[in-house]
Amino acid sequence: MTTVTVRLPDELAREARAAGLLRDEAIETLLREAMRRRQIDELFTTMGKLASLKPQLTEEEIDAEIAAARAERARRR
């Protein structure tokens, strides 16, 4: 186990202690939830970046690409 020291404003520390949020289990839960939210945020940010790289194809364009690939494969045989 790692020991972590956190400096908080007195009022916040009192409120957190009264709410039971300074217990080891509560802090672990808070940190895990924060990390999960950050991972989800990073995932959506990455998805947004990927979506902006190239315009999305319409269904007709996808069908045309598939047909072209099949025709090319047939031509090579």
Order of alpha helices (4+ residues) and beta strands (2+ residues): alpha-alpha-alpha
